[in-house]
Amino acid sequence: MFIDQSLEGHMAAKSTLRVLRPKKLIGSNAIRIGRNFDGGYVMIDHFSGIDAAYSLGINDDVSWDLDIVKHGIPIYQYDPTIAALPVEHPLFHWEPVWIGGVEKAEENVQTLENLIIRNGHQDKNNMLLKCDIEGAEWPVLQNIPNEILRKFSQMVFEIHDINMISQPEKMEGVRNALYNLTASHHIVHVHGNNYGGWTVIGGIPLPNVIEVTLLRKDMGEFVDSEETFPTELDMPCDRTRCDMHLGRFVF
């Protein structure tokens, strides 16, 4: 898809996309968590002392969850689109609940903040978050207090339709969500989901769906990453097509 955009719009989009520039935590090592191809994510190998993990969006895949519980970490899982988990585990805690930006009890929608309080994790500050909720991440990121995001030392988000940044009526919402996401965390890995295709925005090729891994900024010393993406740990989500080459992902 090609989006013809004014110079002003192009510059605004480029300015926002700069917050996605990957950093590297000095002394850290990356590892793949979850299955090969779709459902696996590259994360930093730092899982000691984690209080709990939240897995938003399950479908038929708990490979990420199974790798996390190997570290003895309990996982709180939310997905109302399934009748049961594909695999059970003593450390799995699943509920068929939608995640949203605001609570709508009559529609079975809960906020992540409310679930954290309900689970007794309001005083926990070393948790993990994986979020793949098919576009519902936007209202979540636009509404969630950053103090809640700071409770997660490491997060993985699949961000859908980021090409909305090319639409003037949606640009402010996209900008606010991305600024909130990166206010207390650095992106340390990025991967294009090749199911989603590309959009060219003012000459910038951008995957419509990206997977990002983030670390909280207080976890150590960060420098600009010199990696090119995908890395050797990445795999195409659609195994029948080549992966999306992002270079250093610098705008």
C-alpha positions as a Python dict, from the first residue, in 0.01 Angstrom:
ca = {
    (1, 'M'): (0, 0, 0),
    (2, 'F'): (123, 353, -77),
    (3, 'I'): (7, 653, 126),
    (4, 'D'): (60, 994, -34),
    (5, 'Q'): (121, 1234, 250),
    (6, 'S'): (203, 1602, 280),
    (7, 'L'): (552, 1705, 385),
    (8, 'E'): (410, 1821, 718),
    (9, 'G'): (238, 1487, 772),
    (10, 'H'): (550, 1297, 668),
    (11, 'M'): (765, 1488, 917),
    (12, 'A'): (513, 1435, 1196),
    (13, 'A'): (498, 1063, 1126),
    (14, 'K'): (877, 1036, 1111),
    (15, 'S'): (912, 1225, 1439),
    (16, 'T'): (675, 985, 1612),
    (17, 'L'): (842, 677, 1465),
    (18, 'R'): (1176, 786, 1614),
    (19, 'V'): (1059, 672, 1957),
    (20, 'L'): (1071, 316, 1820),
    (21, 'R'): (1449, 325, 1763),
    (22, 'P'): (1590, 7, 1918),
    (23, 'K'): (1834, 30, 2209),
    (24, 'K'): (2061, -232, 2357),
    (25, 'L'): (2101, -306, 2727),
    (26, 'I'): (2476, -333, 2784),
    (27, 'G'): (2572, -686, 2886),
    (28, 'S'): (2239, -843, 2789),
    (29, 'N'): (2173, -1152, 2578),
    (30, 'A'): (1867, -1225, 2366),
    (31, 'I'): (1675, -1551, 2355),
    (32, 'R'): (1371, -1674, 2162),
    (33, 'I'): (1067, -1745, 2380),
    (34, 'G'): (784, -1946, 2231),
    (35, 'R'): (753, -2159, 1923),
    (36, 'N'): (918, -2123, 1585),
    (37, 'F'): (750, -1888, 1338),
    (38, 'D'): (427, -1718, 1452),
    (39, 'G'): (388, -1711, 1831),
    (40, 'G'): (754, -1684, 1928),
    (41, 'Y'): (921, -1362, 2039),
    (42, 'V'): (1278, -1247, 2094),
    (43, 'M'): (1328, -1135, 2454),
    (44, 'I'): (1617, -1050, 2683),
    (45, 'D'): (1734, -1346, 2890),
    (46, 'H'): (1645, -1191, 3225),
    (47, 'F'): (1383, -1392, 3411),
    (48, 'S'): (1516, -1412, 3767),
    (49, 'G'): (1304, -1261, 4041),
    (50, 'I'): (996, -1216, 3819),
    (51, 'D'): (679, -1197, 4029),
    (52, 'A'): (423, -1288, 3762),
    (53, 'A'): (352, -1270, 3389),
    (54, 'Y'): (46, -1148, 3201),
    (55, 'S'): (-40, -1304, 2865),
    (56, 'L'): (-305, -1107, 2675),
    (57, 'G'): (-430, -1297, 2372),
    (58, 'I'): (-395, -1677, 2348),
    (59, 'N'): (-586, -1825, 2054),
    (60, 'D'): (-443, -2176, 2000),
    (61, 'D'): (-88, -2105, 2117),
    (62, 'V'): (60, -2112, 2467),
    (63, 'S'): (419, -2179, 2361),
    (64, 'W'): (534, -1843, 2503),
    (65, 'D'): (352, -1918, 2827),
    (66, 'L'): (504, -2267, 2852),
    (67, 'D'): (855, -2126, 2813),
    (68, 'I'): (789, -1865, 3080),
    (69, 'V'): (656, -2110, 3339),
    (70, 'K'): (979, -2309, 3305),
    (71, 'H'): (1123, -2034, 3523),
    (72, 'G'): (858, -2094, 3788),
    (73, 'I'): (667, -1779, 3694),
    (74, 'P'): (286, -1790, 3727),
    (75, 'I'): (98, -1659, 3423),
    (76, 'Y'): (-234, -1478, 3417),
    (77, 'Q'): (-395, -1526, 3076),
    (78, 'Y'): (-688, -1345, 2916),
    (79, 'D'): (-868, -1434, 2596),
    (80, 'P'): (-1246, -1465, 2552),
    (81, 'T'): (-1224, -1605, 2199),
    (82, 'I'): (-1142, -1957, 2318),
    (83, 'A'): (-1348, -2209, 2515),
    (84, 'A'): (-1045, -2351, 2694),
    (85, 'L'): (-668, -2336, 2688),
    (86, 'P'): (-504, -2567, 2432),
    (87, 'V'): (-272, -2692, 2708),
    (88, 'E'): (-315, -2682, 3085),
    (89, 'H'): (-44, -2614, 3342),
    (90, 'P'): (-56, -2562, 3721),
    (91, 'L'): (91, -2212, 3682),
    (92, 'F'): (-164, -2107, 3416),
    (93, 'H'): (-454, -1886, 3528),
    (94, 'W'): (-686, -1822, 3233),
    (95, 'E'): (-1006, -1619, 3215),
    (96, 'P'): (-1225, -1549, 2910),
    (97, 'V'): (-1207, -1170, 2948),
    (98, 'W'): (-1161, -893, 2690),
    (99, 'I'): (-890, -636, 2757),
    (100, 'G'): (-978, -274, 2688),
    (101, 'G'): (-887, 84, 2759),
    (102, 'V'): (-1184, 131, 2991),
    (103, 'E'): (-1385, -116, 3194),
    (104, 'K'): (-1720, -225, 3048),
    (105, 'A'): (-1848, -491, 3283),
    (106, 'E'): (-2164, -545, 3079),
    (107, 'E'): (-1946, -634, 2777),
    (108, 'N'): (-1696, -847, 2972),
    (109, 'V'): (-1421, -590, 2919),
    (110, 'Q'): (-1161, -530, 3189),
    (111, 'T'): (-863, -297, 3206),
    (112, 'L'): (-520, -438, 3276),
    (113, 'E'): (-499, -208, 3577),
    (114, 'N'): (-813, -359, 3731),
    (115, 'L'): (-691, -714, 3668),
    (116, 'I'): (-358, -639, 3835),
    (117, 'I'): (-541, -509, 4142),
    (118, 'R'): (-782, -803, 4143),
    (119, 'N'): (-490, -1047, 4130),
    (120, 'G'): (-318, -874, 4422),
    (121, 'H'): (-25, -753, 4211),
    (122, 'Q'): (-64, -380, 4272),
    (123, 'D'): (259, -376, 4475),
    (124, 'K'): (457, -592, 4231),
    (125, 'N'): (713, -415, 4016),
    (126, 'N'): (896, -696, 3837),
    (127, 'M'): (645, -861, 3605),
    (128, 'L'): (633, -963, 3239),
    (129, 'L'): (371, -870, 2981),
    (130, 'K'): (289, -1021, 2643),
    (131, 'C'): (16, -845, 2448),
    (132, 'D'): (-128, -968, 2117),
    (133, 'I'): (-490, -858, 2115),
    (134, 'E'): (-547, -783, 1746),
    (135, 'G'): (-563, -405, 1751),
    (136, 'A'): (-721, -360, 2095),
    (137, 'E'): (-375, -257, 2218),
    (138, 'W'): (-437, 97, 2091),
    (139, 'P'): (-713, 197, 2335),
    (140, 'V'): (-521, 14, 2610),
    (141, 'L'): (-204, 216, 2546),
    (142, 'Q'): (-399, 539, 2505),
    (143, 'N'): (-568, 499, 2844),
    (144, 'I'): (-345, 294, 3075),
    (145, 'P'): (-150, 496, 3335),
    (146, 'N'): (222, 469, 3273),
    (147, 'E'): (267, 374, 3639),
    (148, 'I'): (96, 45, 3549),
    (149, 'L'): (328, -18, 3254),
    (150, 'R'): (624, 47, 3487),
    (151, 'K'): (528, -261, 3685),
    (152, 'F'): (656, -470, 3393),
    (153, 'S'): (1032, -503, 3364),
    (154, 'Q'): (997, -658, 3019),
    (155, 'M'): (711, -639, 2771),
    (156, 'V'): (632, -784, 2428),
    (157, 'F'): (369, -612, 2215),
    (158, 'E'): (234, -700, 1874),
    (159, 'I'): (127, -364, 1738),
    (160, 'H'): (-132, -384, 1464),
    (161, 'D'): (-211, -126, 1196),
    (162, 'I'): (70, 109, 1295),
    (163, 'N'): (26, 254, 946),
    (164, 'M'): (-265, 448, 1100),
    (165, 'I'): (6, 706, 1168),
    (166, 'S'): (-48, 811, 805),
    (167, 'Q'): (-409, 908, 875),
    (168, 'P'): (-438, 1266, 1008),
    (169, 'E'): (-748, 1189, 1214),
    (170, 'K'): (-570, 902, 1392),
    (171, 'M'): (-217, 1037, 1416),
    (172, 'E'): (-261, 1198, 1758),
    (173, 'G'): (-397, 878, 1910),
    (174, 'V'): (-111, 673, 1762),
    (175, 'R'): (144, 925, 1887),
    (176, 'N'): (0, 931, 2240),
    (177, 'A'): (-5, 551, 2257),
    (178, 'L'): (355, 513, 2137),
    (179, 'Y'): (479, 788, 2368),
    (180, 'N'): (309, 617, 2661),
    (181, 'L'): (455, 280, 2563),
    (182, 'T'): (809, 418, 2549),
    (183, 'A'): (794, 670, 2834),
    (184, 'S'): (939, 425, 3086),
    (185, 'H'): (1071, 152, 2852),
    (186, 'H'): (1321, 121, 2569),
    (187, 'I'): (1251, -91, 2264),
    (188, 'V'): (1529, -351, 2243),
    (189, 'H'): (1399, -563, 1956),
    (190, 'V'): (1168, -516, 1660),
    (191, 'H'): (1031, -762, 1407),
    (192, 'G'): (792, -715, 1118),
    (193, 'N'): (496, -952, 1102),
    (194, 'N'): (494, -1060, 737),
    (195, 'Y'): (124, -1146, 749),
    (196, 'G'): (49, -773, 762),
    (197, 'G'): (230, -632, 459),
    (198, 'W'): (390, -289, 416),
    (199, 'T'): (276, 70, 386),
    (200, 'V'): (500, 336, 234),
    (201, 'I'): (449, 656, 428),
    (202, 'G'): (620, 959, 279),
    (203, 'G'): (890, 736, 134),
    (204, 'I'): (931, 531, 452),
    (205, 'P'): (848, 159, 419),
    (206, 'L'): (679, 52, 741),
    (207, 'P'): (538, -292, 829),
    (208, 'N'): (169, -264, 908),
    (209, 'V'): (218, -499, 1204),
    (210, 'I'): (530, -499, 1419),
    (211, 'E'): (640, -702, 1720),
    (212, 'V'): (840, -506, 1974),
    (213, 'T'): (1022, -610, 2292),
    (214, 'L'): (1073, -347, 2559),
    (215, 'L'): (1282, -323, 2875),
    (216, 'R'): (1223, -77, 3158),
    (217, 'K'): (1475, 206, 3146),
    (218, 'D'): (1596, 151, 3504),
    (219, 'M'): (1728, -199, 3426),
    (220, 'G'): (2077, -79, 3334),
    (221, 'E'): (2272, 124, 3082),
    (222, 'F'): (2135, 142, 2728),
    (223, 'V'): (2301, 248, 2404),
    (224, 'D'): (2166, 280, 2051),
    (225, 'S'): (2146, -64, 1892),
    (226, 'E'): (2363, -133, 1591),
    (227, 'E'): (2176, -456, 1508),
    (228, 'T'): (1996, -506, 1182),
    (229, 'F'): (1656, -670, 1191),
    (230, 'P'): (1559, -948, 1155),
    (231, 'T'): (1831, -1111, 1362),
    (232, 'E'): (1934, -1475, 1364),
    (233, 'L'): (1677, -1540, 1639),
    (234, 'D'): (1386, -1412, 1431),
    (235, 'M'): (1164, -1623, 1209),
    (236, 'P'): (894, -1516, 964),
    (237, 'C'): (545, -1536, 1109),
    (238, 'D'): (421, -1675, 779),
    (239, 'R'): (672, -1950, 709),
    (240, 'T'): (577, -1962, 339),
    (241, 'R'): (710, -1610, 278),
    (242, 'C'): (1041, -1439, 346),
    (243, 'D'): (1087, -1229, 656),
    (244, 'M'): (1061, -849, 646),
    (245, 'H'): (1398, -673, 643),
    (246, 'L'): (1391, -360, 855),
    (247, 'G'): (1758, -267, 867),
    (248, 'R'): (1844, -80, 1187),
    (249, 'F'): (1487, 57, 1207),
    (250, 'V'): (1605, 417, 1240),
    (251, 'F'): (1385, 700, 1113),
}
